[in-house]
Amino acid sequence: MATLVLLWGNNVHNKQRIQEVNQALLPFYDTTHIHTYRHWSEWGNMNLEYECQQLCEYLKNIKGSVILFCKSLWCILGLKAMVEQEVFIKQCIFVGFPLGYCEHNEFPSEKYLKELTCPVLWIQHTNDPTWWYTTIADKLWSLSPAFTCKEIPGDDHEYHEVKVLKQIILDNNAT
């Protein structure tokens, strides 16, 4: 088994959801860790460079295998940590990947995705407003047929379906 590190959403109001996900997945990992962000406790916007540095320091001290569970903007943080900081991750689970945000803000997601060396399980709502499932799947499969893409019916970016997420993760051996 491995350590599951959970990175969920930019907004402090996402804390409850990530705690629900943590509870659902806890029995399937040696340990779990919910990464908290400085801007959750201090007023201000997220600082991606600072958060990446904090995450990397934490990850480099974990003994054994690490699986990253990232939602939304924090998928970018996970990519950045793995590629720029050369942090070894056994597997990634990306939920609600914000491809539109990446393209709009000129984040080099395609370059980073090509450099990934671990398996990635992608979970996306059919009509997630940050980018639709079919667009994400087509883009990812053009980069690597090794990426596993799973669709959940839905048209929001909330991902309330904790039981569904859990089952997809277990069915795809992301433990």
DOSEDO-314396 format. One record per residue: x negated, y, z negated of N, C-alpha, C, CB in turn. Coordinates in pm, whole numbers, plus 50000, padded with zeros to 5 digits. Last residue first. Glycine has a CB too. Layout:
# residues N
XYZXYZXYZXYZ;...
***
This chain:
# residues 175
504375021850589504095020750447502705015350426505115011950376;505895020950829505125032850792504885033050641505865045850838;507365001450973506164997850895505285009650861505344987750970;509775007751077508615010251161507295008351085508675024351218;511615003250878511714995351001510494996751090512954999351078;510865023750698510645009650663510685000750788511705004950563;511645046450847510265044950800509965030350768510025053750675;514385041550878513515042750996512055040650957513695056651064;515185042150608515315029850686514445030250810516775027550725;514625069150536513995058050465514035045350551514695055550329;516395082550707514945084650717514195073050654514535098050649;518815073250601518465070250739516955071850760519245079350837;518745084250344518825069550361518435065450502520235064450329;518715111850406517585105750337517595090550354517615109350186;519815132850593520015118450601518865110750536520175114150745;519375159550621519985155250496520035140050484521385161050483;517995177150811517605163450781518055159250641516105161750794;518085203750926518105201450781517615187650740519495203450730;518525213651171517115211551135516985208250986516275224151170;521185199851375520585209751286519135205951257521405210851154;522615180651503522335192851577521805203851486523595197651648;522385144751544522525157051466522145169151549521665156351341;521165111851527522215120951574522295133251483523585113651580;517745107051556518855106951461519915116351518518395111351315;515275088151723516305098451729517355096251621516965098651868;511815083351723513125078651680514085090451673513035071551544;508825073351876509825083951862511175077751827509935092351992;505495067051834506825061051820507815072151791506845050351707;502675068952045503565075951954504925068751953503735090751996;501415055652247501305049852113502195056952012499855050452067;501385069252481502465059452465502445052852327502375048752573;500715103252474500275090252427501455080752414499545091552292;501695124052634500395125452568499835111952524500505134652446;504135115952720503175120052824501775121552765503625133352889;505375111752480505015099952557504075103552673506275093252611;505775138852406504885130152330504445118052410505555125752202;507605148152600506315154752581505325145452512506495167752499;509785130752558509115131552689507715137352677509945139852786;510385137152287509995123552326509255123752459511225114352335;511105164552304509985160152219509485146552266510415159352070;513315162752476512145170852514510925166552435512425185852491;515045146652328514595142152460513355149952505515715143752564;515465162252086514795149252085514255145452223515775138452037;514785197652109515635185852123514825173052129516505187152246;513615219851867513365213351995514145200351998511845210752017;514885234051676513455236951696512915229951821512645232551573;517505224251668517265237151733515785240751751517945247951654;518115190951757517425199651660517115212951729516095192851606;519785171651876519815185651921519225194951815521235189851954;518965147351753519265147951896519165162351947520655142351923;516255150651522517685151051553517865152651703518385162751476;513455128951504514005141851546515505140551566513325146751677;510445115851407511875114851384512475128551413512195109951238;507615097451491508315110151510509805107751490508035116251650;504795083551366506225080951378506915094551381506765071951260;501595076951482502535087351440503965082651468502255100751513;498375063251404499735061851455500645072751400500305047951420;495445084251453496295075551372497665073951438496455081151229;494045102651589493525089051594494375079351513492095088651546;494605131251790495005122651678494485108551697496525122651664;494105146352012492965142651929493325133651812492295155051877;496525152752121495635144252201494465139152118495115151952322;497445170351927498095157351942497215147652022499455158852010;495835192851974495725185451848496305171451861496435192951735;496785200352229495365197252209495185188752083494525210252199;499465205752161499135195452260497675191052247499405200652403;499255227051974499775213951933499405202952032501285214551919;497945253251923497475243152020497945228951987495955243352026;500285279151917499565269251836499185257651928500435264351713;501735300652024500495296352088499635287551997499695308552131;504245305251934503135311251859501765306851908503275307951714;505845290752111506095305152095504905312152028507365307352013;504875264652071504725271052202504885286252190505745265452301;505575260751801504185259251846503965266751977503825244451863;508345263851808507525273051728506075272651776507615269451577;509005241451968509305255052014508485265451940510785258051996;508245220251802507525222551927507765236651981507935212152032;508415211451513508795224351569508035227951697508575235251466;509845180351429508635187151477509005199951551507805177751569;511435164951245511825178351291510635186351340512525185851180;508845147751093510295149351099510615163551142510955146150961;506305124751118506675138551147508185139251169505905143851272;504095106350954505535106350980505905120950998506365099250863;500975090751020501795102850999503245099851030501285114551088;498385070750869499555072250955500265085250921500515060150940;495885074650748496245061450801497385062550901496645051950687;493635100650797494985097150759495315083750825496015108350801;490825119250717491315106450768492695103450710490335095050734;490135151350826490645143550714491225130650772491725151550632;488955171850983488555157750995488925149550872487055156851020;489805197351002489055193950881488595179450880489895196650759;491115197851250490095207851219489215203851101490745221051191;492785174051240491915177151353490795186751316492745183051467;494105172850989493465161051047492445164651154494505151851106;495045199250949494155192750851493405181050914494955187850730;496705202651174495555211451152494545205151056496015225051098;498695183551122497845182851242496565190651224498605188151364;499775194150881499185180850886498265179151005500265170350891;500715218950973499695218550868499005204850868500325221350730;502635209751151501505217551203500375217351101501925232051235;504405199050977503785189951075502535196751131504795186151190;505395221050853504295213950785503735202650868504765208550652;507555229450998506305236951010505125229650949506455250550944;508985197750978509045210951037507665217351048509965219750956;507545176250743508745181150809508525195350858509945180550714;505535147450696505625161850718506935165350787504435166950801;503755125550526505145127350564505345142450575506155120650460;500835106950567501415120350557502855120150606500575130650639;499205082850384500215084950487500805098750462501335073850484;496035070350312496975081450297497925081450416496225095050286;494165045550129494875050250248495865061250216495585038750316;491615054349884492485045349960493185052250075493505039249869;491725082449679491075069649705492065060849780490605062749572;491625116549743492465104749728491645092349763493735105749818;490145138649802489925132349671490785120049648490175142349562;491025148750040489655143350036489345136349904488635154450060;493535159549976493445147050052492055140550043493785149550196;492845183649841493575173049773493365159649845495085176549767;491535197650043490835194949917491525183649842490795207549829;493635199150230492425191450260491635188150134491545199150357;495465216150098495835202550132494605193950156496735202450256;493945239850085494415233349962494775218649988495635240749906;493585245250361492425243450273492835235850146491795257050237;496265248950436495465238250496494255235050409495005242150638;496935271650289497625259050261496855247150318499035259250319;495235290650413495115287650271495725274050240495775298650187;496285290050678494865287050651494655283150505493985299250686;498985297550645498635284250696497195280550666498885283750846;500745311950414499415314150472498905300450516498425321250370;504065323750401503155312550403501845316550472503805300550473;504755355050238504865345450346503825334550333504725352450480;505985362349905505175364350024505395353350126503705364949987;505745356249563506435363149669505485364649788506965376949622;505035323349449504675337549459505445343749573503135339349479;505925297849477505945303649342505575318449340505005295949252;505795292449742506995287949673507085294249535507015272749662;503315300249830504405309749853505735304849795504565312250001;501785277349771501625289449691502815298849709500335296649727;503495246249772502875257349844502825269749757503625260249974;502935211949692503645224549674502825235749736503915227349523;503345179349792502455190849801503295203549787501655190849936;504055152549608504735163349678503795175449676506135166749613;502915120249634502535133749591503315143749675500985136149604;502955086449517503425096949607503005110449548504985096149627;501405053949523501725066649459502295076049565500465072949391;501895030449669501175030049541501515042449459499645029049562;505235027149803503865032349808503215030949671503855047249853;507865020649771507165014349882505715018949897507895017150009;509225035149574508945020949551508065014349657510235013649542;509435062149696508485058949589508215043949571508995064449460;511505068549868510335061649923509345056849817509635070650018;513475081449717513855070349805512665062149850514585075749927;512005101749589512675091249510513005079149595513945096849446;511255117149817510245110949731510855099349651509625121449636;513745126449899512965117649987511915110149906512285125950101;514335142549676515215131449713514485121449802516475136649784;512275161149695512345152649576513265140649601512855160849454;512975173449929511745165449928511695156549804510505174449935;515345186349844515375176049949514125167449945515505182450087;514395204949654515325194349614515335183049717516755199949597;512745222049810512185213949702513105202249664511945222649579;513805239449989513605225750036513075216549926512645225750152;513745264649892514995257349874514905242949924516115264649945;511395275249983511405269849847512675261849819511275281249744;510645267350322511475274550226511485267650089512895275850278;509245250150488508635262850451509345269650335508605271950570;509055214150465509705226950487509045239150424511035226150438;507215192350297508575194050347508965208650350509545186250262;505045167150268505025181450299506365184650364503805185450394;503795141350072504985147250134504845162450147506225143950052;501845113650093501785127850063502905134450143500365134050099;501515082249961502345090150050502285104650004503825084950052;498965058949951499495070949889500295078549995498355079949828;499745023950017499015036450035499625047449949499015040650182;499164988150000500005000050000499125012550000500955000049878;
***
